[in-house]
Amino acid sequence: MRKEYDFSNSVQNPYADKVKKQISINIEVDTIEYFKTLAKKVGIPYQNLINSYLTDCATKHLNLRRSVDNICRFDFIKHFILNDISIILLVIYYMLYFMN
Protein backbone atom coordinates (compact mmCIF):
# COMPACT_ATOMS: atom_id res chain seq x y z
CA MET A 1 0.00 0.00 0.00
CA ARG A 2 1.09 3.52 -0.73
CA LYS A 3 1.44 6.07 2.01
CA GLU A 4 -0.55 8.63 0.00
CA TYR A 5 -3.00 8.48 -2.88
CA ASP A 6 -3.87 11.18 -5.41
CA PHE A 7 -7.65 11.76 -5.57
CA SER A 8 -7.49 15.03 -7.47
CA ASN A 9 -8.94 13.43 -10.63
CA SER A 10 -11.55 11.34 -8.83
CA VAL A 11 -15.22 11.35 -9.80
CA GLN A 12 -18.09 11.34 -7.30
CA ASN A 13 -20.13 8.13 -7.17
CA PRO A 14 -23.27 8.74 -9.31
CA TYR A 15 -25.22 6.20 -7.24
CA ALA A 16 -24.44 7.77 -3.86
CA ASP A 17 -27.89 9.39 -3.65
CA LYS A 18 -29.66 6.10 -4.33
CA VAL A 19 -28.29 4.18 -1.36
CA LYS A 20 -30.84 1.88 0.25
CA LYS A 21 -31.31 1.61 3.99
CA GLN A 22 -32.53 -1.56 5.63
CA ILE A 23 -35.53 -1.01 7.90
CA SER A 24 -38.01 -3.15 9.76
CA ILE A 25 -41.74 -2.52 9.25
CA ASN A 26 -44.89 -4.43 10.07
CA ILE A 27 -46.87 -5.35 6.95
CA GLU A 28 -50.02 -7.44 6.91
CA VAL A 29 -49.52 -11.02 5.75
CA ASP A 30 -52.12 -10.62 2.99
CA THR A 31 -50.28 -7.60 1.65
CA ILE A 32 -46.95 -9.43 1.59
CA GLU A 33 -48.55 -12.39 -0.18
CA TYR A 34 -50.10 -10.02 -2.71
CA PHE A 35 -46.71 -8.50 -3.56
CA LYS A 36 -45.02 -11.92 -3.60
CA THR A 37 -47.60 -13.22 -6.08
CA LEU A 38 -47.33 -10.13 -8.26
CA ALA A 39 -43.51 -10.20 -8.08
CA LYS A 40 -43.45 -13.84 -9.13
CA LYS A 41 -45.61 -13.02 -12.18
CA VAL A 42 -43.37 -10.08 -13.11
CA GLY A 43 -40.15 -11.98 -12.34
CA ILE A 44 -38.51 -9.74 -9.72
CA PRO A 45 -37.99 -10.11 -5.95
CA TYR A 46 -40.99 -8.89 -3.96
CA GLN A 47 -38.89 -6.49 -1.86
CA ASN A 48 -37.76 -4.78 -5.09
CA LEU A 49 -41.39 -4.55 -6.23
CA ILE A 50 -42.47 -2.96 -2.93
CA ASN A 51 -39.49 -0.57 -3.10
CA SER A 52 -40.33 0.33 -6.69
CA TYR A 53 -43.97 0.99 -5.80
CA LEU A 54 -43.06 3.17 -2.80
CA THR A 55 -40.38 5.02 -4.78
CA ASP A 56 -42.91 5.77 -7.51
CA CYS A 57 -45.36 7.12 -4.92
CA ALA A 58 -42.66 9.26 -3.28
CA THR A 59 -41.36 10.57 -6.61
CA LYS A 60 -44.85 11.66 -7.63
CA HIS A 61 -45.56 13.08 -4.14
CA LEU A 62 -48.79 11.12 -3.94
CA ASN A 63 -51.04 11.64 -0.94
CA LEU A 64 -52.82 8.68 0.59
CA ARG A 65 -56.56 9.04 0.21
CA ARG A 66 -58.31 7.28 3.06
CA SER A 67 -62.01 6.69 2.70
CA VAL A 68 -64.33 3.73 3.07
CA ASP A 69 -64.80 3.64 -0.70
CA ASN A 70 -61.04 3.51 -1.42
CA ILE A 71 -60.41 0.87 1.25
CA CYS A 72 -63.18 -1.33 -0.18
CA ARG A 73 -61.71 -1.02 -3.69
CA PHE A 74 -58.22 -1.86 -2.40
CA ASP A 75 -59.51 -4.94 -0.55
CA PHE A 76 -61.24 -6.09 -3.74
CA ILE A 77 -58.00 -5.77 -5.72
CA LYS A 78 -55.83 -7.27 -2.99
CA HIS A 79 -57.93 -10.43 -2.93
CA PHE A 80 -58.40 -10.56 -6.71
CA ILE A 81 -57.06 -13.76 -8.30
CA LEU A 82 -53.99 -12.74 -10.30
CA ASN A 83 -53.50 -13.89 -13.86
CA ASP A 84 -51.94 -12.26 -16.91
CA ILE A 85 -55.03 -10.21 -17.79
CA SER A 86 -55.71 -9.15 -14.21
CA ILE A 87 -52.13 -7.89 -13.82
CA ILE A 88 -52.58 -5.66 -16.87
CA LEU A 89 -55.92 -4.41 -15.54
CA LEU A 90 -54.40 -3.89 -12.10
CA VAL A 91 -51.56 -1.79 -13.53
CA ILE A 92 -54.04 0.29 -15.55
CA TYR A 93 -56.24 0.75 -12.46
CA TYR A 94 -53.31 1.95 -10.33
CA MET A 95 -52.12 4.27 -13.06
CA LEU A 96 -55.56 5.87 -13.34
CA TYR A 97 -56.18 5.85 -9.59
CA PHE A 98 -52.92 7.46 -8.53
CA MET A 99 -52.59 9.93 -11.40
CA ASN A 100 -55.46 12.02 -9.97
C-alpha positions as protocol buffer text, in pm:
chain_id: "A"
residue {
  index: 1
  type: MET
  ca { x: 0 y: 0 z: 0 }
}
residue {
  index: 2
  type: ARG
  ca { x: 109 y: 352 z: -73 }
}
residue {
  index: 3
  type: LYS
  ca { x: 144 y: 607 z: 201 }
}
residue {
  index: 4
  type: GLU
  ca { x: -55 y: 863 z: 0 }
}
residue {
  index: 5
  type: TYR
  ca { x: -300 y: 848 z: -288 }
}
residue {
  index: 6
  type: ASP
  ca { x: -387 y: 1118 z: -541 }
}
residue {
  index: 7
  type: PHE
  ca { x: -765 y: 1176 z: -557 }
}
residue {
  index: 8
  type: SER
  ca { x: -749 y: 1503 z: -747 }
}
residue {
  index: 9
  type: ASN
  ca { x: -894 y: 1343 z: -1063 }
}
residue {
  index: 10
  type: SER
  ca { x: -1155 y: 1134 z: -883 }
}
residue {
  index: 11
  type: VAL
  ca { x: -1522 y: 1135 z: -980 }
}
residue {
  index: 12
  type: GLN
  ca { x: -1809 y: 1134 z: -730 }
}
residue {
  index: 13
  type: ASN
  ca { x: -2013 y: 813 z: -717 }
}
residue {
  index: 14
  type: PRO
  ca { x: -2327 y: 874 z: -931 }
}
residue {
  index: 15
  type: TYR
  ca { x: -2522 y: 620 z: -724 }
}
residue {
  index: 16
  type: ALA
  ca { x: -2444 y: 777 z: -386 }
}
residue {
  index: 17
  type: ASP
  ca { x: -2789 y: 939 z: -365 }
}
residue {
  index: 18
  type: LYS
  ca { x: -2966 y: 610 z: -433 }
}
residue {
  index: 19
  type: VAL
  ca { x: -2829 y: 418 z: -136 }
}
residue {
  index: 20
  type: LYS
  ca { x: -3084 y: 188 z: 25 }
}
residue {
  index: 21
  type: LYS
  ca { x: -3131 y: 161 z: 399 }
}
residue {
  index: 22
  type: GLN
  ca { x: -3253 y: -156 z: 563 }
}
residue {
  index: 23
  type: ILE
  ca { x: -3553 y: -101 z: 790 }
}
residue {
  index: 24
  type: SER
  ca { x: -3801 y: -315 z: 976 }
}
residue {
  index: 25
  type: ILE
  ca { x: -4174 y: -252 z: 925 }
}
residue {
  index: 26
  type: ASN
  ca { x: -4489 y: -443 z: 1007 }
}
residue {
  index: 27
  type: ILE
  ca { x: -4687 y: -535 z: 695 }
}
residue {
  index: 28
  type: GLU
  ca { x: -5002 y: -744 z: 691 }
}
residue {
  index: 29
  type: VAL
  ca { x: -4952 y: -1102 z: 575 }
}
residue {
  index: 30
  type: ASP
  ca { x: -5212 y: -1062 z: 299 }
}
residue {
  index: 31
  type: THR
  ca { x: -5028 y: -760 z: 165 }
}
residue {
  index: 32
  type: ILE
  ca { x: -4695 y: -943 z: 159 }
}
residue {
  index: 33
  type: GLU
  ca { x: -4855 y: -1239 z: -18 }
}
residue {
  index: 34
  type: TYR
  ca { x: -5010 y: -1002 z: -271 }
}
residue {
  index: 35
  type: PHE
  ca { x: -4671 y: -850 z: -356 }
}
residue {
  index: 36
  type: LYS
  ca { x: -4502 y: -1192 z: -360 }
}
residue {
  index: 37
  type: THR
  ca { x: -4760 y: -1322 z: -608 }
}
residue {
  index: 38
  type: LEU
  ca { x: -4733 y: -1013 z: -826 }
}
residue {
  index: 39
  type: ALA
  ca { x: -4351 y: -1020 z: -808 }
}
residue {
  index: 40
  type: LYS
  ca { x: -4345 y: -1384 z: -913 }
}
residue {
  index: 41
  type: LYS
  ca { x: -4561 y: -1302 z: -1218 }
}
residue {
  index: 42
  type: VAL
  ca { x: -4337 y: -1008 z: -1311 }
}
residue {
  index: 43
  type: GLY
  ca { x: -4015 y: -1198 z: -1234 }
}
residue {
  index: 44
  type: ILE
  ca { x: -3851 y: -974 z: -972 }
}
residue {
  index: 45
  type: PRO
  ca { x: -3799 y: -1011 z: -595 }
}
residue {
  index: 46
  type: TYR
  ca { x: -4099 y: -889 z: -396 }
}
residue {
  index: 47
  type: GLN
  ca { x: -3889 y: -649 z: -186 }
}
residue {
  index: 48
  type: ASN
  ca { x: -3776 y: -478 z: -509 }
}
residue {
  index: 49
  type: LEU
  ca { x: -4139 y: -455 z: -623 }
}
residue {
  index: 50
  type: ILE
  ca { x: -4247 y: -296 z: -293 }
}
residue {
  index: 51
  type: ASN
  ca { x: -3949 y: -57 z: -310 }
}
residue {
  index: 52
  type: SER
  ca { x: -4033 y: 33 z: -669 }
}
residue {
  index: 53
  type: TYR
  ca { x: -4397 y: 99 z: -580 }
}
residue {
  index: 54
  type: LEU
  ca { x: -4306 y: 317 z: -280 }
}
residue {
  index: 55
  type: THR
  ca { x: -4038 y: 502 z: -478 }
}
residue {
  index: 56
  type: ASP
  ca { x: -4291 y: 577 z: -751 }
}
residue {
  index: 57
  type: CYS
  ca { x: -4536 y: 712 z: -492 }
}
residue {
  index: 58
  type: ALA
  ca { x: -4266 y: 926 z: -328 }
}
residue {
  index: 59
  type: THR
  ca { x: -4136 y: 1057 z: -661 }
}
residue {
  index: 60
  type: LYS
  ca { x: -4485 y: 1166 z: -763 }
}
residue {
  index: 61
  type: HIS
  ca { x: -4556 y: 1308 z: -414 }
}
residue {
  index: 62
  type: LEU
  ca { x: -4879 y: 1112 z: -394 }
}
residue {
  index: 63
  type: ASN
  ca { x: -5104 y: 1164 z: -94 }
}
residue {
  index: 64
  type: LEU
  ca { x: -5282 y: 868 z: 59 }
}
residue {
  index: 65
  type: ARG
  ca { x: -5656 y: 904 z: 21 }
}
residue {
  index: 66
  type: ARG
  ca { x: -5831 y: 728 z: 306 }
}
residue {
  index: 67
  type: SER
  ca { x: -6201 y: 669 z: 270 }
}
residue {
  index: 68
  type: VAL
  ca { x: -6433 y: 373 z: 307 }
}
residue {
  index: 69
  type: ASP
  ca { x: -6480 y: 364 z: -70 }
}
residue {
  index: 70
  type: ASN
  ca { x: -6104 y: 351 z: -142 }
}
residue {
  index: 71
  type: ILE
  ca { x: -6041 y: 87 z: 125 }
}
residue {
  index: 72
  type: CYS
  ca { x: -6318 y: -133 z: -18 }
}
residue {
  index: 73
  type: ARG
  ca { x: -6171 y: -102 z: -369 }
}
residue {
  index: 74
  type: PHE
  ca { x: -5822 y: -186 z: -240 }
}
residue {
  index: 75
  type: ASP
  ca { x: -5951 y: -494 z: -55 }
}
residue {
  index: 76
  type: PHE
  ca { x: -6124 y: -609 z: -374 }
}
residue {
  index: 77
  type: ILE
  ca { x: -5800 y: -577 z: -572 }
}
residue {
  index: 78
  type: LYS
  ca { x: -5583 y: -727 z: -299 }
}
residue {
  index: 79
  type: HIS
  ca { x: -5793 y: -1043 z: -293 }
}
residue {
  index: 80
  type: PHE
  ca { x: -5840 y: -1056 z: -671 }
}
residue {
  index: 81
  type: ILE
  ca { x: -5706 y: -1376 z: -830 }
}
residue {
  index: 82
  type: LEU
  ca { x: -5399 y: -1274 z: -1030 }
}
residue {
  index: 83
  type: ASN
  ca { x: -5350 y: -1389 z: -1386 }
}
residue {
  index: 84
  type: ASP
  ca { x: -5194 y: -1226 z: -1691 }
}
residue {
  index: 85
  type: ILE
  ca { x: -5503 y: -1021 z: -1779 }
}
residue {
  index: 86
  type: SER
  ca { x: -5571 y: -915 z: -1421 }
}
residue {
  index: 87
  type: ILE
  ca { x: -5213 y: -789 z: -1382 }
}
residue {
  index: 88
  type: ILE
  ca { x: -5258 y: -566 z: -1687 }
}
residue {
  index: 89
  type: LEU
  ca { x: -5592 y: -441 z: -1554 }
}
residue {
  index: 90
  type: LEU
  ca { x: -5440 y: -389 z: -1210 }
}
residue {
  index: 91
  type: VAL
  ca { x: -5156 y: -179 z: -1353 }
}
residue {
  index: 92
  type: ILE
  ca { x: -5404 y: 29 z: -1555 }
}
residue {
  index: 93
  type: TYR
  ca { x: -5624 y: 75 z: -1246 }
}
residue {
  index: 94
  type: TYR
  ca { x: -5331 y: 195 z: -1033 }
}
residue {
  index: 95
  type: MET
  ca { x: -5212 y: 427 z: -1306 }
}
residue {
  index: 96
  type: LEU
  ca { x: -5556 y: 587 z: -1334 }
}
residue {
  index: 97
  type: TYR
  ca { x: -5618 y: 585 z: -959 }
}
residue {
  index: 98
  type: PHE
  ca { x: -5292 y: 746 z: -853 }
}
residue {
  index: 99
  type: MET
  ca { x: -5259 y: 993 z: -1140 }
}
residue {
  index: 100
  type: ASN
  ca { x: -5546 y: 1202 z: -997 }
}
